[in-house]
């Protein structure tokens, strides 16, 4: 049975008018329950990840500054959030949720985090609304514990997974696949194991053709023992930060392709939400719910 971890109970106060839609996580969870995609018994509240797991990925100085609340103004501007104890608690829980979901998926085939996907966080700084990199924390922990041999990060957020790419640039046991807007944030890209850049205005047909060209080949060559899927929905046409023209149907087709590849190669998969900034936010919520509908359809 599928399990989903959540951390939307960790409310982070943001200044009035802040562009990050913090409420989307709660809305996704409530919608999944209302539609019967998930039941209350399938939900687990995420526990905070430990500092040891963070130190495998992030520098000691950065972790200490996050815990002590001593990040300077420039560092906080780069993160995009004001520091608060609630932000720290939520960031720890978000990373903990992805790690817990991965442990479940290794036994049961699939699981997810109704948050996470914080792929812009680098080893020594946060960025783009990301404090700790939950994908990197999870991959590093399971590799260290020898629970997995090879981890494939499939990052289909519209923004490059630059933090994940940088952290694992010299780690052959992790393959970072990022398919993202060529002219979108971050404007200084990192080098993933494979980058597929998309033009502004890219539609369903072009997007899916590129995915079909690249992703099956990656699965075949790398043979992952775990897939971490950053299922950002900011490629949606209605997204205010995406600059692409995908429809809900296109995103669902994207998700089906990822899950079918995982299923056909018996690769456990963990889903994280990633970005989604539509106005109204309900369009992003609908798209993230669609990801979970497709996950349930394939993995039950």
C-alpha distance (Angstrom), angle and dihedral (degrees) to the residues before:
residue distance angle dihedral
X1 . . .
X2 3.79 . .
X3 3.77 119.4 .
X4 3.80 128.1 -161.3
X5 3.79 126.9 -164.4
X6 3.79 120.3 -152.6
X7 3.79 137.5 -171.9
X8 3.80 103.3 -179.1
X9 3.81 88.9 116.2
X10 3.80 86.0 75.3
X11 3.80 96.8 83.6
X12 3.78 114.5 -159.0
X13 3.80 115.8 -157.8
X14 3.79 111.8 -134.1
X15 3.80 130.0 -174.6
X16 3.79 116.0 -93.3
X17 3.79 110.6 -86.7
X18 3.82 94.7 21.5
X19 3.80 108.1 157.1
X20 3.81 97.0 -137.8
X21 3.84 109.9 98.8
X22 3.80 98.8 -140.0
X23 3.80 91.4 169.9
X24 3.80 93.6 65.0
X25 3.81 92.3 85.4
X26 3.78 93.8 59.0
X27 3.80 90.5 44.1
X28 3.81 92.1 53.1
X29 3.80 91.6 50.2
X30 3.80 93.1 47.7
X31 3.79 92.1 47.4
X32 3.80 93.1 49.9
X33 3.80 89.5 52.3
X34 3.80 93.6 45.1
X35 3.81 92.0 52.0
X36 3.79 93.4 44.6
X37 3.80 92.7 -120.1
X38 3.80 86.5 127.5
X39 3.78 129.9 16.5
X40 3.79 126.3 -142.3
X41 3.81 88.3 -106.7
X42 3.79 90.0 61.0
X43 3.80 94.0 56.8
X44 3.79 124.0 91.8
X45 3.78 125.4 -175.3
X46 3.79 108.4 -125.4
X47 3.79 119.1 -113.7
X48 3.81 118.6 -142.6
X49 3.78 115.4 -95.1
X50 3.80 116.6 -117.1
X51 3.77 125.4 -109.0
X52 3.80 91.8 -115.7
X53 3.80 90.0 63.1
X54 3.81 90.4 48.0
X55 3.81 92.0 50.9
X56 3.81 91.2 58.7
X57 3.81 87.0 66.0
X58 3.79 110.0 18.3
X59 3.79 129.6 52.9
X60 3.77 118.5 -101.7
X61 3.82 91.1 -121.0
X62 3.80 93.1 54.0
X63 3.79 94.1 46.7
X64 3.80 91.0 48.4
X65 3.79 92.1 50.5
X66 3.82 90.5 50.8
X67 3.79 92.3 50.6
X68 3.80 94.4 43.4
X69 3.79 94.8 43.8
X70 3.80 92.0 -123.7
X71 3.80 100.5 128.0
X72 3.79 106.8 132.8
X73 3.79 124.9 -122.7
X74 3.79 93.7 -96.4
X75 3.81 91.5 52.5
X76 3.80 91.7 48.7
X77 3.80 91.9 48.7
X78 3.77 88.0 54.3
X79 3.81 90.8 50.9
X80 3.80 90.8 46.7
X81 3.82 96.2 -138.3
X82 3.80 132.4 89.9
X83 3.79 111.5 -116.0
X84 3.79 117.5 -102.4
X85 3.77 136.5 152.9
X86 3.79 87.3 -112.2
X87 3.81 90.6 56.5
X88 3.80 90.3 52.7
X89 3.80 92.4 47.7
X90 3.77 92.8 48.4
X91 3.80 93.3 46.7
X92 3.80 90.9 51.5
X93 3.80 91.7 47.4
X94 3.80 92.0 47.8
X95 3.81 91.2 54.9
X96 3.79 90.8 43.2
X97 3.79 90.9 52.6
X98 3.79 93.5 55.7
X99 3.80 92.1 47.7
X100 3.81 91.7 49.4
X101 3.79 90.9 47.2
X102 3.80 90.1 52.2
X103 3.79 92.4 52.2
X104 3.81 89.1 52.0
X105 3.80 92.9 46.4
X106 3.80 92.8 53.3
X107 3.79 88.5 63.1
X108 3.80 102.1 30.6
X109 3.80 103.9 30.5
X110 3.80 102.4 -115.7
X111 3.79 142.7 27.9
X112 3.77 138.7 147.6
X113 3.75 151.4 -152.7
X114 3.81 118.7 -125.1
X115 3.80 86.7 -144.8
X116 3.80 130.9 21.1
X117 3.76 128.1 85.0
X118 3.82 90.1 125.0
X119 3.78 93.0 162.6
X120 3.82 99.4 154.5
X121 3.82 94.4 68.5
X122 3.81 110.8 106.5
X123 3.78 128.8 -161.5
X124 3.80 94.3 -91.7
X125 3.80 105.6 21.4
X126 3.77 143.1 31.7
X127 3.78 123.5 -125.9
X128 3.78 143.9 173.0
X129 3.84 97.0 19.4
X130 3.83 90.5 -46.9
X131 3.82 122.1 118.9
X132 3.82 103.7 168.0
X133 3.80 124.1 17.2
X134 3.80 104.2 -120.7
X135 3.81 93.0 -175.7
X136 3.79 92.3 54.8
X137 3.80 93.1 42.2
X138 3.80 90.5 53.3
X139 3.80 96.5 45.5
X140 3.81 92.8 46.4
X141 3.80 94.3 47.9
X142 3.80 94.6 50.3
X143 3.80 93.1 44.6
X144 3.80 90.6 49.7
X145 3.80 90.2 50.2
X146 3.82 90.3 46.7
X147 3.79 90.5 -124.3
X148 3.81 89.1 131.2
X149 3.79 136.9 21.9
X150 3.81 102.3 -157.6
X151 3.79 130.0 20.0
X152 3.78 122.9 -161.7
X153 3.81 116.4 -159.6
X154 3.80 109.2 -157.6
X155 3.79 104.5 -166.2
X156 3.80 113.0 -173.5
X157 3.78 97.5 161.8
X158 3.80 110.5 126.6
X159 3.83 88.8 -116.7
X160 3.79 120.3 69.2
X161 3.80 116.1 -101.8
X162 3.78 90.1 -122.6
X163 3.79 97.9 159.1
X164 3.80 93.3 51.3
X165 3.80 91.4 46.0
X166 3.81 92.6 50.8
X167 3.81 94.5 46.3
X168 3.81 93.4 51.8
X169 3.79 100.1 34.2
X170 3.82 91.7 116.2
X171 3.82 97.8 32.7
X172 3.82 110.3 99.0
X173 3.81 92.5 -172.2
X174 3.82 90.5 67.2
X175 3.80 121.9 63.6
X176 3.80 114.7 -164.2
X177 3.81 114.8 -157.2
X178 3.80 114.6 -175.2
X179 3.80 125.2 178.8
X180 3.80 108.7 -175.9
X181 3.77 149.5 141.6
X182 3.80 110.0 -69.1
X183 3.80 94.4 -145.9
X184 3.79 98.2 36.3
X185 3.81 133.4 94.4
X186 2.98 129.7 -30.2
X187 3.77 91.6 52.4
X188 3.80 90.9 -169.4
X189 3.79 102.7 58.4
X190 3.78 127.0 -157.1
X191 3.80 125.5 -142.3
X192 3.79 113.5 -98.5
X193 3.80 123.0 -168.7
X194 3.80 82.7 -101.1
X195 3.79 127.2 4.9
X196 3.79 122.8 -168.9
X197 3.79 111.2 -169.8
X198 3.79 121.4 -154.5
X199 3.81 128.7 -154.3
X200 3.79 121.6 -123.8
X201 3.79 110.0 -88.8
X202 3.81 94.4 27.2
X203 3.83 108.6 168.1
X204 3.81 134.1 -152.8
X205 3.80 96.9 -87.8
X206 3.81 95.5 49.3
X207 3.81 92.7 43.3
X208 3.80 95.6 49.1
X209 3.79 92.5 44.8
X210 3.81 90.2 56.3
X211 3.79 91.9 45.7
X212 3.81 90.2 51.4
X213 3.79 90.2 48.7
X214 3.80 96.1 53.0
X215 3.80 115.6 20.8
X216 3.84 101.6 59.4
X217 3.80 88.7 50.5
X218 3.82 90.5 52.6
X219 3.80 91.7 50.8
X220 3.79 91.3 48.0
X221 3.81 95.7 48.5
X222 3.81 99.5 39.0
X223 3.84 101.1 35.9
X224 3.83 95.9 -157.1
X225 3.78 122.0 -147.0
X226 3.83 88.7 -157.9
X227 3.80 133.5 20.0
X228 3.80 121.7 -153.5
X229 3.80 106.7 -162.6
X230 3.79 117.6 -160.2
X231 3.80 97.6 -160.7
X232 3.79 100.1 -173.3
X233 3.80 112.6 172.2
X234 3.79 98.1 -156.7
X235 3.81 90.7 108.6
X236 3.80 84.7 78.4
X237 3.81 113.7 117.8
X238 3.82 91.6 -124.4
X239 3.81 93.0 55.1
X240 3.80 114.7 116.8
X241 3.83 93.7 -147.0
X242 3.80 102.2 33.4
X243 3.83 108.9 77.7
X244 3.81 91.1 -163.7
X245 3.82 127.7 106.8
X246 3.79 106.0 -135.3
X247 3.79 119.3 147.2
X248 3.78 127.9 -142.7
X249 3.78 88.0 -102.3
X250 3.80 90.4 52.6
X251 3.78 92.3 51.7
X252 3.80 91.4 48.8
X253 3.82 89.3 51.2
X254 3.82 88.6 50.2
X255 3.80 91.1 52.9
X256 3.80 92.9 47.1
X257 3.79 90.4 54.5
X258 3.80 92.4 52.3
X259 3.80 94.4 46.5
X260 3.80 93.5 44.2
X261 3.81 90.0 53.8
X262 3.81 91.2 49.6
X263 3.81 91.3 47.7
X264 3.79 95.6 47.0
X265 3.81 92.1 50.8
X266 3.82 96.2 40.0
X267 3.80 90.3 -120.3
X268 3.83 114.0 154.7
X269 3.80 111.4 -126.7
X270 3.79 134.3 -152.7
X271 3.81 119.1 -163.2
X272 3.80 123.3 -151.4
X273 3.79 124.7 -177.9
X274 3.79 106.6 -130.4
X275 3.80 121.9 172.2
X276 3.79 132.0 -1.3
X277 3.80 122.7 153.2
X278 3.79 107.2 163.1
X279 3.80 121.2 149.0
X280 2.91 111.6 -108.8
X281 3.80 90.8 32.9
X282 3.81 91.7 -140.5
X283 3.83 89.8 85.7
X284 3.82 90.2 60.0
X285 3.80 90.6 44.8
X286 3.81 90.5 52.5
X287 3.79 90.9 50.3
X288 3.82 93.6 50.3
X289 3.79 90.2 47.5
X290 3.80 87.3 52.5
X291 3.80 89.7 57.4
X292 3.79 89.9 56.5
X293 3.79 92.4 46.1
X294 3.80 88.3 56.7
X295 3.81 92.1 45.1
X296 3.80 91.1 52.9
X297 3.80 91.7 45.5
X298 3.80 91.1 56.9
X299 3.83 102.0 33.4
X300 3.82 102.4 24.6
